[in-house]
Amino acid sequence: MVGSNHQEGDLVVPYDFVHGINYTVSDIYTITGFTCPTAHYAKYAPLCHLIQYLPLMTNLRYSMIKNQSTVYWYRYMPTFPTAMEPLTWPRAYHGAELPLIFNNPPPGRKFRDYERRASEFIQGAWVAFAKDPENGLGSYMGGWPKYSLNLEEKSLVELFPGWVKDKDLAGAGEGKREEIVRFVSSGEFDTQCANPPPIPWEELLRPGSGSG
Protein backbone atom coordinates (compact mmCIF):
# COMPACT_ATOMS: atom_id res chain seq x y z
CA MET A 1 0.00 0.00 0.00
CA VAL A 2 1.39 3.36 -1.03
CA GLY A 3 -0.12 6.78 -0.78
CA SER A 4 0.31 10.48 -0.36
CA ASN A 5 -1.77 13.42 0.77
CA HIS A 6 -3.54 15.89 -1.46
CA GLN A 7 -1.57 18.96 -0.33
CA GLU A 8 1.56 17.52 1.24
CA GLY A 9 3.54 20.69 0.67
CA ASP A 10 1.51 22.69 3.17
CA LEU A 11 3.70 21.32 5.96
CA VAL A 12 6.95 21.67 4.04
CA VAL A 13 6.97 25.24 2.75
CA PRO A 14 7.61 28.19 5.11
CA TYR A 15 4.53 29.42 6.90
CA ASP A 16 3.23 32.24 9.02
CA PHE A 17 0.81 31.24 11.77
CA VAL A 18 -1.55 34.07 10.90
CA HIS A 19 -1.20 34.48 7.13
CA GLY A 20 -0.38 30.90 6.22
CA ILE A 21 1.63 29.83 3.21
CA ASN A 22 2.18 30.41 -0.47
CA TYR A 23 -0.27 27.85 -1.87
CA THR A 24 1.18 27.97 -5.37
CA VAL A 25 4.60 26.94 -4.09
CA SER A 26 3.03 24.30 -1.86
CA ASP A 27 1.09 22.79 -4.77
CA ILE A 28 4.23 22.60 -6.89
CA TYR A 29 6.14 20.96 -4.07
CA THR A 30 3.29 18.48 -3.58
CA ILE A 31 3.44 17.41 -7.23
CA THR A 32 7.19 17.17 -7.62
CA GLY A 33 8.20 16.17 -4.12
CA PHE A 34 5.40 13.77 -3.19
CA THR A 35 2.87 12.87 -5.89
CA CYS A 36 5.37 11.88 -8.56
CA PRO A 37 7.70 9.89 -6.28
CA THR A 38 4.64 8.04 -4.96
CA ALA A 39 3.50 7.34 -8.52
CA HIS A 40 6.88 5.95 -9.46
CA TYR A 41 6.98 3.79 -6.36
CA ALA A 42 3.52 2.39 -7.08
CA LYS A 43 4.67 1.40 -10.56
CA TYR A 44 8.09 0.04 -9.65
CA ALA A 45 7.56 -1.33 -6.12
CA PRO A 46 8.14 -5.00 -7.04
CA LEU A 47 11.59 -4.21 -8.40
CA CYS A 48 12.81 -1.89 -5.65
CA HIS A 49 15.91 -4.06 -5.27
CA LEU A 50 16.73 -3.06 -8.86
CA ILE A 51 16.18 0.64 -8.23
CA GLN A 52 19.54 1.55 -9.77
CA TYR A 53 18.31 0.17 -13.09
CA LEU A 54 15.05 2.12 -13.29
CA PRO A 55 16.24 4.38 -16.14
CA LEU A 56 16.63 1.21 -18.23
CA MET A 57 13.07 0.00 -17.70
CA THR A 58 11.53 -1.57 -20.80
CA ASN A 59 8.00 -2.53 -21.68
CA LEU A 60 8.91 -6.11 -20.81
CA ARG A 61 9.96 -5.17 -17.30
CA TYR A 62 6.85 -3.02 -17.01
CA SER A 63 4.80 -6.12 -17.83
CA MET A 64 6.70 -8.05 -15.16
CA ILE A 65 5.74 -5.44 -12.60
CA LYS A 66 2.11 -5.54 -13.62
CA ASN A 67 1.91 -9.31 -13.35
CA GLN A 68 3.93 -9.83 -10.17
CA SER A 69 2.76 -7.05 -7.92
CA THR A 70 -0.25 -6.22 -5.81
CA VAL A 71 -0.26 -2.53 -5.05
CA TYR A 72 -3.00 -0.44 -3.47
CA TRP A 73 -2.54 3.26 -4.11
CA TYR A 74 -4.48 5.81 -2.08
CA ARG A 75 -4.57 9.59 -1.91
CA TYR A 76 -5.68 11.20 1.36
CA MET A 77 -7.88 14.10 0.35
CA PRO A 78 -9.66 15.72 3.31
CA THR A 79 -9.17 18.68 5.56
CA PHE A 80 -10.81 17.71 8.82
CA PRO A 81 -11.09 20.71 11.14
CA THR A 82 -10.18 19.12 14.48
CA ALA A 83 -6.70 18.23 13.26
CA MET A 84 -6.15 21.79 12.03
CA GLU A 85 -7.67 24.03 14.69
CA PRO A 86 -7.08 26.78 15.62
CA LEU A 87 -5.32 27.35 12.28
CA THR A 88 -7.53 27.94 9.25
CA TRP A 89 -5.04 27.80 6.39
CA PRO A 90 -3.70 24.18 6.39
CA ARG A 91 -5.14 21.69 3.94
CA ALA A 92 -4.39 17.94 3.65
CA TYR A 93 -0.76 18.43 4.63
CA HIS A 94 1.99 15.86 5.11
CA GLY A 95 0.98 13.78 8.13
CA ALA A 96 -2.59 15.10 8.35
CA GLU A 97 -3.93 11.54 8.35
CA LEU A 98 -1.99 10.44 11.45
CA PRO A 99 -4.51 11.67 14.08
CA LEU A 100 -7.18 9.58 12.37
CA ILE A 101 -5.01 6.50 11.93
CA PHE A 102 -4.11 6.48 15.62
CA ASN A 103 -7.44 7.89 16.87
CA ASN A 104 -5.47 10.64 18.56
CA PRO A 105 -6.95 14.14 18.21
CA PRO A 106 -4.86 17.12 19.34
CA PRO A 107 -4.63 17.61 23.13
CA GLY A 108 -7.77 19.07 24.63
CA ARG A 109 -9.91 18.35 21.56
CA LYS A 110 -12.34 15.65 20.54
CA PHE A 111 -13.15 14.39 17.10
CA ARG A 112 -16.47 15.44 15.69
CA ASP A 113 -18.79 12.54 14.98
CA TYR A 114 -17.98 12.38 11.27
CA GLU A 115 -14.24 12.55 12.04
CA ARG A 116 -14.58 9.67 14.47
CA ARG A 117 -16.33 7.60 11.80
CA ALA A 118 -13.60 8.49 9.32
CA SER A 119 -11.00 7.42 11.88
CA GLU A 120 -12.72 4.07 12.32
CA PHE A 121 -12.83 3.55 8.57
CA ILE A 122 -9.17 4.33 7.97
CA GLN A 123 -8.08 2.23 10.96
CA GLY A 124 -10.08 -0.68 9.58
CA ALA A 125 -8.42 -0.29 6.19
CA TRP A 126 -4.93 -0.29 7.67
CA VAL A 127 -5.72 -3.38 9.76
CA ALA A 128 -7.19 -5.20 6.75
CA PHE A 129 -4.00 -4.53 4.80
CA ALA A 130 -1.74 -5.56 7.69
CA LYS A 131 -3.58 -8.87 8.10
CA ASP A 132 -3.57 -9.69 4.38
CA PRO A 133 -1.47 -7.35 2.18
CA GLU A 134 -2.46 -9.25 -0.95
CA ASN A 135 -6.23 -9.38 -0.63
CA GLY A 136 -7.28 -7.62 2.57
CA LEU A 137 -8.25 -4.32 1.02
CA GLY A 138 -9.84 -6.07 -1.92
CA SER A 139 -12.61 -7.23 0.38
CA TYR A 140 -12.73 -4.27 2.78
CA MET A 141 -15.96 -2.26 2.82
CA GLY A 142 -16.96 -3.15 -0.71
CA GLY A 143 -13.42 -3.70 -1.94
CA TRP A 144 -10.57 -1.47 -3.06
CA PRO A 145 -9.18 -1.90 -6.57
CA LYS A 146 -5.62 -3.05 -7.06
CA TYR A 147 -3.45 -0.48 -8.77
CA SER A 148 -3.28 -0.87 -12.54
CA LEU A 149 -0.92 0.64 -15.10
CA ASN A 150 -3.93 1.00 -17.39
CA LEU A 151 -5.02 4.64 -17.11
CA GLU A 152 -8.51 3.70 -18.27
CA GLU A 153 -9.02 1.74 -15.06
CA LYS A 154 -10.10 3.54 -11.90
CA SER A 155 -7.49 2.04 -9.62
CA LEU A 156 -6.46 4.96 -7.43
CA VAL A 157 -8.39 5.30 -4.16
CA GLU A 158 -9.29 8.81 -3.00
CA LEU A 159 -10.03 8.81 0.72
CA PHE A 160 -12.80 11.16 1.90
CA PRO A 161 -12.92 13.21 -1.32
CA GLY A 162 -15.92 15.21 -0.16
CA TRP A 163 -13.74 17.05 2.33
CA VAL A 164 -11.21 18.62 -0.01
CA LYS A 165 -10.19 22.19 0.72
CA ASP A 166 -8.74 24.16 -2.20
CA LYS A 167 -6.26 27.03 -2.04
CA ASP A 168 -9.12 29.54 -1.79
CA LEU A 169 -10.11 27.71 1.41
CA ALA A 170 -13.39 26.70 -0.15
CA GLY A 171 -15.02 23.40 0.65
CA ALA A 172 -14.44 21.15 3.64
CA GLY A 173 -17.64 22.33 5.29
CA GLU A 174 -19.67 20.14 7.58
CA GLY A 175 -22.16 17.85 5.90
CA LYS A 176 -20.11 17.26 2.72
CA ARG A 177 -18.95 13.78 3.60
CA GLU A 178 -21.10 11.96 1.05
CA GLU A 179 -18.27 9.76 -0.20
CA ILE A 180 -15.88 7.79 1.96
CA VAL A 181 -13.86 6.59 -1.01
CA ARG A 182 -13.86 7.37 -4.69
CA PHE A 183 -12.04 5.37 -7.35
CA VAL A 184 -10.35 7.38 -10.09
CA SER A 185 -7.74 6.83 -12.77
CA SER A 186 -4.19 7.40 -11.57
CA GLY A 187 -3.94 9.71 -14.56
CA GLU A 188 -5.86 12.25 -12.48
CA PHE A 189 -2.55 12.92 -10.75
CA ASP A 190 0.43 11.21 -12.34
CA THR A 191 0.26 12.23 -16.00
CA GLN A 192 2.06 15.46 -15.06
CA CYS A 193 4.95 13.39 -13.73
CA ALA A 194 6.43 12.97 -17.20
CA ASN A 195 7.52 16.59 -16.87
CA PRO A 196 6.92 17.76 -13.28
CA PRO A 197 7.26 21.46 -12.50
CA PRO A 198 10.60 22.49 -11.00
CA ILE A 199 10.50 23.32 -7.32
CA PRO A 200 11.03 27.09 -6.89
CA TRP A 201 13.59 26.79 -4.13
CA GLU A 202 14.05 30.54 -3.85
CA GLU A 203 10.38 30.93 -2.98
CA LEU A 204 10.64 28.44 -0.16
CA LEU A 205 12.30 31.19 1.87
CA ARG A 206 9.37 33.55 1.38
CA PRO A 207 6.24 32.71 3.37
CA GLY A 208 3.14 33.65 1.43
CA SER A 209 0.08 35.52 2.52
CA GLY A 210 -2.12 32.45 2.07
CA SER A 211 -3.42 33.70 -1.26
CA GLY A 212 -0.60 32.67 -3.54
N, C-alpha and C positions, 0 to 999 in steps of 0.2 A: 504494500500500500504506500503510495506516494501522494503528496499533496502540497499545496501552498495556499496562502491567503490572498484575498482579492486586492488588498492594498498594503502589501507587506512593507513597502517603503515608508509608510507613515511613522514607523518606529525607528527608522534608520537615518532619515534626513534630519538636519538640525531643526529644532522647534522652539517656539516661545509658548509658555504656558497659557498666555492670554490670547495671542494672535494665531497660534498654531504653526502651520508649516506651509511650504510652497508645494501645492498639490501636483503641479505639473512635473516638478523634479521627482516627487515621490512616485508618481505613476510611471515615469521612465525607469526609475530604479527598480520598481516592482517587475516590470517587463524583463529588463535585461539582467537583473540580479537574482530574480527568484522564479518568475514564470518560465523563462526559457531553460534555465538549468533543470527545473523540475520536469519539463517536457522531454528534455534529452535523457534524463534518468529513466523516465517511464518507458522510453523506447529502447534504451540500451541496458536496462537493469540486469538481464540474464548474463550479460557478457562484461560485467564490471571488472572481472579479473583481467580482461583484455583492454582496459580503458586506454592504454597507451596506443592502441591500434585503431581507435575510433575514427580518425581521419581517413582510414583506408576501408571503411565499411562499404560493402557492396550490396546489391539487391539480394544476393544469395544469403549473406549474413543477416540481412534484414528479415528474410524469410525464416531463418533459424530462430531469431528472436521471437517472431510472431508465434511460431509453433511450439516453443519450449517454455514460454513464460506465462505466468498468470500475474497480471498487474491490475490493481484497482487504483484509479487516479481520481482524487477529489480536489475540489477547490472550495475553501471555506469563505463564504460570501458575506455573512451578516455583520451588522454593527448593533450589538445588544447593549442597551444603555447602562446596565449595572456594572459591566466591566470597564466602562469608560468614565463614569461620573467621578468627579464633578466637571471633567473636561468635556467640551462639546465638539471639538474638531477632529478627534481620531476616528478613523474608519476601521476596516478589518485589517488591523496592523499585524506585524509579525508577532506571533504568540497570543493573539487575541482569543484563540480557541482554548487555551490552557485552563482558564477558570471553569469552563464547561466540562472539559474532559475530566478534571479532578473534582468537580462539584465544589469549587472553592471560590466563592465570591470574595471581593475585596473586604478587608476588615471593617466590621461595623455595618455591612450591607447584606441584604438578602436578595436572592434571585426573585424576579417577578415570576408569576406562574408560568408564562410561556417560556421564559428562560430556563426554568427548572425542567420543563418537559423537553426542551432542546438538549439540555445537559443529559437527561436520561437517554435520549435517542443516540447522542454521539458516544456516550459511554457504552451503550449496547453494541454499537457498530465496532468500536475498538475491541471489545471483548470477543465478539464473533470472529473478527480477523485473527486475534491472538490464539483462539482455540483451534481455528482451521484456516490458515492463510490461503489455502487453495480455493475452498468453496464456501467459507463461512459467510462472507458478505453476499455471495450469490443467492443465499436463501434468507438474508436478513431483511425483515420488514418489506416484503415484496420483491427483494432481490436487487442487488447492484450489478450493473454490467461490468464485464471484464474489459480492460482497456484494449482498444483495437487500433491498428495503424490505419485502418480505413476511415477516412474523414467523413464518409457518408453515414457511418454508424455513430449513434449517440452513446459514447462510451466514457465520457467524462462526467463525474458526479458533482453537481453544484449542491452544497449544503446550505440550507436555509436561504434560498435566493430571494425570498420576499422581504428580506431585511437588509438589502443593499443600501448603503449610503453613498451618494456620488460626491464629487468635489464641491458641489454647491450646497452640500449638507442637506440635500433633499432626500426624502424617503426615510426608511427605518422607523416609521411611526408605529405606534401600537395598533394591533389589529391587522397587520399586513402579513401575518405568518400563514398564508394559505398553503404554501408548498414547503414541505420538509426537505425534499430532494427534488432536483430536476436533472434530467439526463440530456446532455448536449454533445455536439461534436467537439472533439479537442481542437478542431480548427477555429473555434470561437476565440481561442487564446494563443495557440502556438504557431499559426501561419506567419505571424510577424517575426518569428524566431529565425527565419532564413536571413533576415537582415535587421537585427534588433537595434533600436536607437542607442547611440553612444551615451553613456552616463555623463552628465555635465558636472564633472567633479568640482569645478570652480563655484558652482551654485550651491554645493553642499555646505559651503561655509556661510551662506546667506539665508538665515531663516526667513520664510515668507510671511505674508500677512494672513495666510489662510485663504486667499482668493486667487492664488497663482494657477 
